[in-house]
Amino acid sequence: MRALRALLGFGLLAAGSHLQRVRGPAGVCRARPAWWGTRRPQSGGRGDPALMASPAVKYLSQEEAQAVDEELFNEYQFSVDQLMELAGLSCATAIAKAYPPKSMSRSPPTVLVICGPGNNGGDGLVCARHLKLFGYQPTIYYPKRPNKPLFGALVTQCQKMDIPFLGEMPPEPMLIDELYELVVDAIFGFSFKGDVREPFRSILSVLSGLTVPIASIDIPSGWDVEKGNSGGIQPDLLISLTAPKKSASHFTGRYHYLGGRFVPPALEKKYQLNLPPYPDTECVYRLQ
């Protein structure tokens, strides 16, 4: 165990030490009601000031989410790397709002970003780069890298910013709890179907035993895109991209943000997304 900790570059924690866990503003970890599209928050409630009773934001099926993506690429001529950059920035911004560096016990706060082989993993790489700029200390685990120039470039950008990549996943939840204050789940997105295979099955098994918060990008990995969780990980933060997916209705963590402020008004109207009013120049909006 000592050798593995040394390999990860953090060393051993002092005997008997404990990480300060991230808590909500009132020091209590509990699920909060979704305000947008339901009701006005009570006096003293927290969230964006524009939250009020309005028609509910639409939660997309897997088919609808794919159709919106296809129109963004084909009809509106967005590129994959363009949307990935905007999505990753949104994710890092939401994390910084939910877990400000000053609220964490370490300086800089340590974050483990676990990336999958698809576009969700690319979002995670971009997110890690922006987290480094925001004052965090990210480390990336990227076990299955696609052989595509876009992803190779994202890896290079992270390496040039001195963001380390792990050669292997810490095998025990306790070790991750000691070394990191937050884990970013960027493994699978809304297009994932079928059974989870190795090495991701083992990775999700480890993540399900964590006590540090998990921030999931768009879909908590291992969840059915429409039906939600079937005994998998339980993120504390969910960052929905473009529009929430139906599985988000099963989310019970403390923080739910919407990111990806790039949807053209005509596309929003066509799919009746009813996106909330992002305040000023913000790229994320707190739904819960």
ChimeraX attribute file (.defattr): number of C-alpha atoms within 10 A of each C-alpha:
attribute: neighborCount
match mode: 1-to-1
recipient: residues
	/A:1	10
	/A:2	9
	/A:3	10
	/A:4	15
	/A:5	17
	/A:6	11
	/A:7	13
	/A:8	18
	/A:9	12
	/A:10	12
	/A:11	13
	/A:12	15
	/A:13	12
	/A:14	7
	/A:15	6
	/A:16	5
	/A:17	8
	/A:18	11
	/A:19	15
	/A:20	12
	/A:21	16
	/A:22	19
	/A:23	16
	/A:24	14
	/A:25	10
	/A:26	6
	/A:27	9
	/A:28	10
	/A:29	13
	/A:30	13
	/A:31	14
	/A:32	14
	/A:33	15
	/A:34	17
	/A:35	22
	/A:36	25
	/A:37	18
	/A:38	15
	/A:39	14
	/A:40	15
	/A:41	18
	/A:42	8
	/A:43	6
	/A:44	6
	/A:45	10
	/A:46	14
	/A:47	15
	/A:48	17
	/A:49	10
	/A:50	13
	/A:51	21
	/A:52	15
	/A:53	13
	/A:54	14
	/A:55	13
	/A:56	15
	/A:57	17
	/A:58	16
	/A:59	19
	/A:60	22
	/A:61	17
	/A:62	18
	/A:63	13
	/A:64	13
	/A:65	21
	/A:66	14
	/A:67	12
	/A:68	20
	/A:69	18
	/A:70	14
	/A:71	13
	/A:72	19
	/A:73	13
	/A:74	11
	/A:75	11
	/A:76	13
	/A:77	10
	/A:78	15
	/A:79	11
	/A:80	14
	/A:81	16
	/A:82	9
	/A:83	20
	/A:84	21
	/A:85	20
	/A:86	19
	/A:87	30
	/A:88	27
	/A:89	24
	/A:90	29
	/A:91	34
	/A:92	27
	/A:93	23
	/A:94	25
	/A:95	22
	/A:96	16
	/A:97	14
	/A:98	22
	/A:99	19
	/A:100	16
	/A:101	18
	/A:102	12
	/A:103	16
	/A:104	19
	/A:105	15
	/A:106	15
	/A:107	12
	/A:108	15
	/A:109	21
	/A:110	21
	/A:111	22
	/A:112	22
	/A:113	25
	/A:114	24
	/A:115	26
	/A:116	25
	/A:117	17
	/A:118	18
	/A:119	22
	/A:120	26
	/A:121	27
	/A:122	27
	/A:123	29
	/A:124	31
	/A:125	29
	/A:126	24
	/A:127	28
	/A:128	29
	/A:129	25
	/A:130	21
	/A:131	22
	/A:132	21
	/A:133	12
	/A:134	15
	/A:135	16
	/A:136	22
	/A:137	21
	/A:138	27
	/A:139	22
	/A:140	23
	/A:141	18
	/A:142	23
	/A:143	17
	/A:144	13
	/A:145	15
	/A:146	15
	/A:147	9
	/A:148	8
	/A:149	9
	/A:150	12
	/A:151	19
	/A:152	13
	/A:153	11
	/A:154	19
	/A:155	20
	/A:156	12
	/A:157	15
	/A:158	21
	/A:159	13
	/A:160	11
	/A:161	11
	/A:162	14
	/A:163	18
	/A:164	16
	/A:165	19
	/A:166	17
	/A:167	12
	/A:168	12
	/A:169	17
	/A:170	18
	/A:171	15
	/A:172	14
	/A:173	17
	/A:174	14
	/A:175	15
	/A:176	23
	/A:177	19
	/A:178	17
	/A:179	20
	/A:180	20
	/A:181	23
	/A:182	26
	/A:183	24
	/A:184	26
	/A:185	29
	/A:186	28
	/A:187	28
	/A:188	25
	/A:189	24
	/A:190	25
	/A:191	14
	/A:192	18
	/A:193	13
	/A:194	7
	/A:195	8
	/A:196	14
	/A:197	9
	/A:198	9
	/A:199	11
	/A:200	19
	/A:201	12
	/A:202	14
	/A:203	18
	/A:204	18
	/A:205	15
	/A:206	18
	/A:207	22
	/A:208	16
	/A:209	16
	/A:210	19
	/A:211	15
	/A:212	22
	/A:213	22
	/A:214	25
	/A:215	27
	/A:216	27
	/A:217	31
	/A:218	29
	/A:219	32
	/A:220	30
	/A:221	26
	/A:222	23
	/A:223	23
	/A:224	18
	/A:225	25
	/A:226	19
	/A:227	14
	/A:228	19
	/A:229	18
	/A:230	9
	/A:231	9
	/A:232	16
	/A:233	21
	/A:234	22
	/A:235	26
	/A:236	21
	/A:237	26
	/A:238	31
	/A:239	31
	/A:240	26
	/A:241	25
	/A:242	22
	/A:243	24
	/A:244	26
	/A:245	23
	/A:246	20
	/A:247	22
	/A:248	23
	/A:249	13
	/A:250	12
	/A:251	21
	/A:252	18
	/A:253	19
	/A:254	19
	/A:255	25
	/A:256	28
	/A:257	24
	/A:258	25
	/A:259	29
	/A:260	22
	/A:261	20
	/A:262	14
	/A:263	17
	/A:264	10
	/A:265	11
	/A:266	9
	/A:267	15
	/A:268	15
	/A:269	12
	/A:270	9
	/A:271	14
	/A:272	11
	/A:273	20
	/A:274	17
	/A:275	22
	/A:276	20
	/A:277	13
	/A:278	16
	/A:279	12
	/A:280	6
	/A:281	7
	/A:282	12
	/A:283	19
	/A:284	25
	/A:285	26
	/A:286	22
	/A:287	23
	/A:288	22
